[in-house]
Amino acid sequence: MDARHPRALFPATVSTDSRLTIGILALQGDVREHSLALEAAGARPVAVRRATDLGDAPGDRLDGLVIPGGESTTMSTLLTSFDMLLPLRELIAAGLPAYGSCAGMILLADRVEGAEEGQALLGGIDMTVRRNAFGRQVDSYEEDLIAPGLGAGKDRPLHAVFIRAPWVESVGPGVEILATTRTGRAAGVSGVDGGRIVAVRHGALLATSFHPEVGGDHRVHDVFVSMVTRRA
């Protein structure tokens, strides 16, 4: 470029941000809260609202993706309407790390009980999830979980918030169970016993029934960012 050209006098700024770029599917849910948690975990969060935000391959535009809670049927419909469902399926199948909370867990499941007829899933985790397993909105509850795989021991349990949450009925041989409920009925949920699977990991995919972005504890996001780092 000629040194007299205006662009030579004012060259484009080159980004020096070397953090991992993790997208947050911004169709529903706690986008801001997940963004803050990812920032605290050392990543650079970006909102994902259209197919062009995804990139063509893992690492192209995104190093990882968070799928927040919301209403899984509505999220499936929006993904289809915005032509994001198939590209996102392909990226996950190609190895893009993804973390789904609540409705995000449902979308990442290979099989869902109680799904609406024709509901589209992203899939990727060899598990069967029961939709709205913990009941309606009024049955939402909170519980302290012991989950060493999520950095939560007896001395510092993980406070989990369940809002119209699913649980995992069963998992395939390659899926690691990271957390199960302990209190069930004692926590105020009628007819729910302890021992329900509420957090799993399968390769580059992580899913929780609960909302770790609520309350300022970002240990689950720490785990996910570490997973993304290993893949980057």
Secondary structure as UniProt FT lines:
FT   TURN            3..4
FT   HELIX           6..9
FT   STRAND          21..25
FT   TURN            26..27
FT   HELIX           31..40
FT   TURN            41..42
FT   STRAND          44..48
FT   HELIX           51..53
FT   TURN            58..60
FT   STRAND          64..67
FT   HELIX           72..81
FT   TURN            82..83
FT   HELIX           85..93
FT   TURN            94..95
FT   STRAND          98..101
FT   HELIX           103..108
FT   STRAND          109..113
FT   TURN            117..118
FT   STRAND          125..130
FT   TURN            131..134
FT   HELIX           137..139
FT   STRAND          141..145
FT   HELIX           148..150
FT   TURN            154..155
FT   STRAND          158..162
FT   STRAND          167..171
FT   TURN            173..174
FT   STRAND          176..180
FT   HELIX           184..187
FT   TURN            190..191
FT   STRAND          197..202
FT   TURN            203..204
FT   STRAND          205..208
FT   TURN            212..215
FT   HELIX           219..231
//
